[in-house]
Amino acid sequence: MEFTQRAKEVSRAKEILRKNGYCISLWHTEDVTSMIDCTEKQAEQILYSVFDGDRINNEVWESIQYIAQDMGFSKK
C-alpha cells in the first residue's frame, strides 16, 4: 500500500476513535527501531510490553487526577 493511502487510512481510524471519546497518541514501531537495533516484530513486542505494564497505566491515572485537580476540577 502506498504511503499516502496508508496515512489517509490511519487518519480516518484516528478520527473514528476521537469521535468515540478516545484520546489518540499512537506510537509506531519505527519510533522504536529508530532508537533500538531490533526488528519491526521485536519493536512491536517492546511497545506492547511498555503499554501493557502497570507503571504506564498508573502514571496515566495519576496524571489525569493531578492535572484535573490543577485545572480546578473536583473528584467524583
N, C-alpha and C positions, 0 to 999 in steps of 0.2 A: 504494500500500500504506500502511496506517495506521501511525503511529509505533510503537505498542506491538507490533504484529505484526512489524515490521522489527526492533525491538530484541530480540524473542524469537529471531528467526532468526539475528541476529548473535551472540547469546549462545550458541545451540546450536552455531554454527560454531566459535566460540572454544573451547568445551568439547571438541569433536571434536579440534581441533588440540592442546589441552592433553593429552588422553588419549594422543595420539600423540607426545608428547615435545617439543612446540613451546612456547616461552615467548612469550606473546602480549602485544604492546604495539603496538596499532594506532593509526594516525593517520588522521584523516578530512579530506577536502577542506575541510570547514568550519573546521578548525584553521588552514588557510592563508588562506581567504577572510576570516576574522575579523581578520587582520593585514595582508593584502595586497589591493590593489584589482585583482582578477582574476576571471575566470570560473571556474566549477567545473571545466571541462575543463582550463584553464590550471593550476589548483591541483593537479589530478591529475598533470599533467606535471611540476610542481615537485616533488611528493612522489616520483614515480618517479625523477627525477634525483637527489634527495637520497639515497635509499636504494640507488640503483644505483652510487653513487660509491665509489671506493676508500677515501676518507677515513673514511667511516662504518664500512665493513667492518673496516678496520684498527683503528679505535678500539674496536670491539666485541671483536675478538680480543685486543687488548692489555689491555682491561679485564677480560675473563674470566680471563686469566692472572694479572694483578695481584691481583684480588680473591680468586681461588682460593688463591694463594700467601699472601696476608694472612690467610686463614682456616685456614692450616696444611696445605693440600693440596700434594702434590708433583706435578711434571710427569711424564708418562709418557715 
